[in-house]
């Protein structure tokens, strides 16, 4: 489900996140919300000009069976779109890297703008990654 969040500490930053949350890393996204680091944004007036970035957030182990769904999710996002690989499993397969059905990193399927390492990464790392994404998008 796609939701728009205000990024704590960056009041000008809004991100629309399609969270493909799997495994323990997905809990850290919830922790970021609970801690107020990500604040669910109320629907905004369509005439209001607030820069917004569409982000596909992938966390957890990506299996070959999940790969087509993630590719479809990526294609469904409106431009400008970026992808975040959140945690060791999404980044490289994590401890399951040698399983024959595990994708060896989400970057084999879609282009990744930011890799956030950790097992699991801290919620603050997610915020830093999203803020860095916004800075990169503004420079483009």
N, C-alpha and C positions, 0 to 999 in steps of 0.2 A: 504494500500500500504506500502510495506516495504522499508525503506530508511535507509541509514547509515549516522550517525552524529558523528562529533567530539564534545566532551563535553568541553565547555568553561572552562578555568582554569585547564584543565587536558589534555594537548596536546597529551599525549600518549594513551588516552582513545577513542576508537571508539565503538559505539553501533549501532547495526542494530535494528531499532525499527519498529515493526508492531503496528501501533497506532489504537486501537479500541476506537476512540475518540467519546464520546457521551456527550451532554449537555455542561454546562458552563466550566467544567474542561478542556475540549478539547481546549477551547480558551486560557487557560494558557500554554498549550504546544506550541501553536502558538506564545504566548507572549515570551516564552523562545527562540524561533527561532528568532523573531524580535529583541530581546535584545542582540542577539549574544551569548546567553548561550548554545544554540545548533546550530551547524554550519553544514549545509548539506555538506557531504563529496563528493568530486568528485570521480568517479570510480577509484579504485586503480589498479595498476599493479598486475595481479594474482600471480606473483612471490614474491611480497613484503610481508614480514612477519610482519603484524601489528595485535596485539591481538584484537580480536573482540568478542563481546558478543551479542547474539540474545535475544532481550527483547520484550515481549508482554506487551504493556502499555494499561491498561484498565482504562478508566475514565467514569464517568457518571453512570446513573441508568442502571443496568443490569436486564432486564425483563426475564421471563421464555422463551419467544419467541426468545430472543437473545442468550440464553445459548448455544444451539447447535452450532451456528456460532462461538462463542468464543472458545468453545472446539475444533472445527475444526481448528481455527487459531492457537491455542496452539500446536496441533498435527502437523501442517504444518511447524513449526519452526525447523530449524536444531539445533543440539546440538553444543556447550553448550547453553542452553536456560534458561531464567529466566522470571518471570512475576512480574510486578509492578502494584499494586492497587493504583490508583491515585485519592484521594478525598473520601469524606464521603459516597457518593452514591455507589461507587465501593467497598469501605471497608465494609460497613454494610447495605446498602440500603438507607442511608441518611434519609431525611425527609419522604421518601416514604416506609420506612421499613415495615410498617404494611399493605401495599397493597398486596393482595393475589397473584398478578402476578409478584412481584418484588423479585429477588434473594436477600437473606439476607447477601450478601457478596460474592464476586467473589471466595473466598477461598472454597466455597461449590462446585465449578466446577473444578478448577485447583490449583496447588500448587503456593503459592505466596511467593516471596523472600523478597519483601519490600512493606510495607504499608506506603503511604504518606498521612497523615491526612490533613483535611482542607475542606472548602466549600466556594470557591475553594482554593486549595493549591496555594501558590506563585510559580512562575517559579523557584526561587532559591531553593525551597524545592525539586522540580523535579531533579535539577542538583545534589543536595546533595544526594538524593536517588540513582541516577544512579552511582555517584562516589562511594558510599558505596557498591553498587552491584559489581562494578568492583573490589574493594578491597576484597570482599568476594570471588569472582571467582578466583582471583589470589592466595588466600590462599588454595584453594581446589586442 
